[in-house]
Amino acid sequence: MKRGMGNMGGNMGGMMKQMQKMQKEMMKAQEELKEQKIEGTAGGGAVTVIVNGHKEVLDVQIKEEVVDPEDIDMLQDLVLAATNDALKKADELANKSMGKFTQGMNIPGLF
């Protein structure tokens, strides 16, 4: 058992350097994601929700013509749909951006 460990020790240093480099690149990619603005829309652009790559809602825009006091339910549905659209796009962007780091790795709960 000791013999096998001797070989592994030599590779460990190189592997640690690779991991540190990958970690730095991942942190940079995460920062870049936070700067991204992703737009979700509903009702043909009547409601727009903007989120960043960390899935934080930055802005909600509602066109005046869809504000109907008689039909608040429709407006709520549009806001919900636009938010879900934006979050789905943010997920896709995150998967594309971070996927290069996790390819071939099965790390539950990483993203």
C-alpha positions as CSV (number, residue, x, y, z in Angstrom):
1,M,0.0,0.0,0.0
2,K,2.9,2.4,0.8
3,R,4.3,1.9,-2.7
4,G,1.1,3.0,-4.4
5,M,0.9,6.2,-2.3
6,G,4.4,7.3,-3.3
7,N,3.3,7.6,-7.0
8,M,0.1,9.3,-6.1
9,G,1.8,12.0,-4.0
10,G,3.7,13.2,-7.1
11,N,0.5,13.7,-9.0
12,M,-1.4,15.3,-6.1
13,G,0.5,18.6,-6.4
14,G,-0.3,18.9,-10.1
15,M,-3.9,17.9,-9.5
16,M,-4.2,20.5,-6.8
17,K,-2.8,23.2,-9.1
18,Q,-5.3,22.2,-11.8
19,M,-8.2,22.3,-9.2
20,Q,-7.1,25.8,-8.0
21,K,-6.9,27.1,-11.6
22,M,-10.3,25.6,-12.3
23,Q,-11.7,27.1,-9.1
24,K,-10.4,30.6,-10.1
25,E,-11.9,30.2,-13.6
26,M,-15.2,29.1,-12.0
27,M,-15.2,32.1,-9.7
28,K,-14.6,34.4,-12.7
29,A,-17.4,32.8,-14.6
30,Q,-19.7,33.2,-11.6
31,E,-18.9,36.9,-11.4
32,E,-19.5,37.3,-15.1
33,L,-22.9,35.5,-14.7
34,K,-23.9,38.1,-12.0
35,E,-23.2,40.9,-14.5
36,Q,-25.4,39.3,-17.2
37,K,-28.9,40.7,-17.7
38,I,-31.5,38.2,-18.9
39,E,-34.9,39.3,-20.1
40,G,-38.1,37.3,-19.8
41,T,-41.3,38.5,-21.4
42,A,-45.0,37.6,-21.4
43,G,-48.0,38.8,-23.3
44,G,-46.0,39.8,-26.4
45,G,-43.8,42.1,-24.4
46,A,-46.6,43.6,-22.2
47,V,-44.6,42.4,-19.1
48,T,-40.8,42.2,-19.0
49,V,-38.8,40.9,-16.1
50,I,-35.0,41.3,-16.0
51,V,-32.8,39.0,-13.9
52,N,-29.1,38.5,-13.6
53,G,-27.3,35.2,-14.0
54,H,-27.6,34.6,-10.2
55,K,-31.4,34.7,-10.6
56,E,-31.9,38.0,-8.8
57,V,-34.8,40.0,-10.2
58,L,-33.4,43.4,-11.3
59,D,-36.4,45.0,-12.9
60,V,-40.0,44.5,-13.7
61,Q,-41.6,46.5,-16.5
62,I,-45.4,46.5,-17.1
63,K,-46.9,48.3,-20.1
64,E,-49.8,50.6,-19.1
65,E,-52.3,48.9,-21.5
66,V,-52.2,45.6,-19.5
67,V,-53.0,47.3,-16.2
68,D,-56.7,46.5,-15.9
69,P,-58.2,46.9,-12.4
70,E,-61.0,44.6,-13.4
71,D,-58.5,41.8,-14.4
72,I,-55.7,41.7,-11.8
73,D,-55.5,37.9,-12.3
74,M,-54.3,38.3,-15.9
75,L,-51.6,40.8,-14.8
76,Q,-50.4,38.5,-12.1
77,D,-50.2,35.6,-14.6
78,L,-48.2,37.7,-17.0
79,V,-45.7,38.8,-14.3
80,L,-45.4,35.2,-13.2
81,A,-44.9,34.0,-16.8
82,A,-42.3,36.7,-17.5
83,T,-40.4,35.9,-14.3
84,N,-40.4,32.1,-15.1
85,D,-39.2,32.9,-18.6
86,A,-36.3,35.0,-17.3
87,L,-35.3,32.4,-14.7
88,K,-35.4,29.6,-17.3
89,K,-33.1,31.6,-19.5
90,A,-30.8,32.4,-16.6
91,D,-30.6,28.6,-15.8
92,E,-29.8,27.9,-19.5
93,L,-27.1,30.6,-19.4
94,A,-25.6,29.3,-16.1
95,N,-25.6,25.7,-17.5
96,K,-23.8,26.8,-20.6
97,S,-21.4,29.0,-18.8
98,M,-20.6,26.6,-15.9
99,G,-21.1,23.4,-17.9
100,K,-17.6,23.5,-19.2
101,F,-16.3,23.1,-15.6
102,T,-18.7,20.3,-14.6
103,Q,-18.5,18.3,-17.8
104,G,-18.0,14.6,-16.8
105,M,-18.2,15.4,-13.1
106,N,-21.2,14.3,-11.1
107,I,-21.3,16.7,-8.2
108,P,-24.8,16.7,-6.7
109,G,-26.0,20.1,-5.6
110,L,-23.2,22.1,-7.3
111,F,-25.7,24.2,-9.3
